[in-house]
Amino acid sequence: MNVPLLDLVAQHSAIADEIIPAAMAVIERQGFIMGPEVARLEAAIAALSHVGHAVACASGTDALLLPLRALELEPGDEVICPAFTFFATAGAVHNAGGTPVFADIDPATFNLSPEAVETALTPRTRAIIAVHLYGQMADMERLKALADRHGVVLIEDAAQAIGARRMVGGTWRMAGEIGLAGTLSFFPSKNLGGWGDGGMILTQDAALAQRLARLRLHGGAKQYHHDEVGYNSRLDTLQAAILLVKLRYLAGWSAARRGRAARYGDLLGTLPAVRLPAIDPGAEHIFHQYTIRAERRDDLVAHLRDRGIGCAVYYPVGLHLQPCFADLGYRLGALPETERAMAEVVSLPIFPELSDSQQDAVAGAIREFYQ
Ligand SMILES: Cc1ncc(COP(=O)(O)O)c(C=O)c1O
């Protein structure tokens, strides 16, 4: 049986009756830029994420770039982030004029290790970016305490974690709620994905929200008047209309993903060659990815592909080893846990519409490989 890593056609078929009219309304109105749906989506996601302000923008990458630009980094200013993440996390630091400083991950959760961040802090550190990888929030309690103690800004890259939450100081806190800014991506494969690129910045800070709203419109609050040089980074009205429909389903979809993850636990939990994803106590994972560690990973990947089972390695090369960051001077061995994860992880099919028989086929192919 062929099992795709992600089946967006199944998702679309289930909601086509609602989503096509929502998109058609924008098309018939021919109002594609900054329409009312954008503000409605901002308000809805701000409410979901327990923040006062949300600013939609053109991508999850821009959602990182804009708040980093607002920090007005000087050459040599450092921003600590993981190397075990999608490229945009560190690319945005570079493009905002800062220097990425890579800190290692916690091997259990794949998220930034607070101890490693503490070691990486210097007098030039201006910010820390915590990435909530695969849909599970990083240890925000300790990272926030560290950031506050050292007087640096904390940003949450929540591109993979919309609606995830975590107990912090005895209360549930949402992904993107704690940092000065939290950033979301609506890339089609994300848990809340559009029909193209899109992103959003969450913040409790009204002045920052105003500045971000300016930066996304070429730096001017008033048309043709520019206080600073910004970007063209708007979210299309069409995307906002589509995302508003999908948002109604997000909580159910995330619960279904958690159900599928629990079932993988039943199907694969006894295999010694495989380590299942760890869920932090007090964290509610949204399983954007279901990522295991596997012995002989590359051979397993080849076997799964041969059997028609979709899988992917996120991420095969840490950002500290990317050629474009060679001048930062990192060598193999610099981030041992990142490098171990690069060699061991593989993400399996997980999406709300995944069926029992599809999941059985995935687990069966893995068991067959290790027999
Ligand atoms: C952790 C992380 N950060 C940032 C991004 C960038 O988002 P986008 O692709 O919407 O620019 C992504 C998405 O691919 C991501 O996974």
The ligand as an ORCA input file, in Angstrom:
! r2SCAN-3c Opt
* xyz 0 1
  C      10.896     26.098     11.980
  C      10.533     26.905     10.770
  N      10.832     28.213     10.749
  C      10.508     28.995      9.713
  C       9.862     28.477      8.602
  C       9.616     29.366      7.430
  O       8.300     29.431      7.046
  P       7.894     29.733      5.512
  O       8.218     28.525      4.707
  O       6.431     30.025      5.606
  O       8.673     30.928      5.069
  C       9.500     27.130      8.592
  C       8.722     26.543      7.473
  O       9.076     25.981      6.540
  C       9.863     26.318      9.693
  O       9.584     25.007      9.698
*
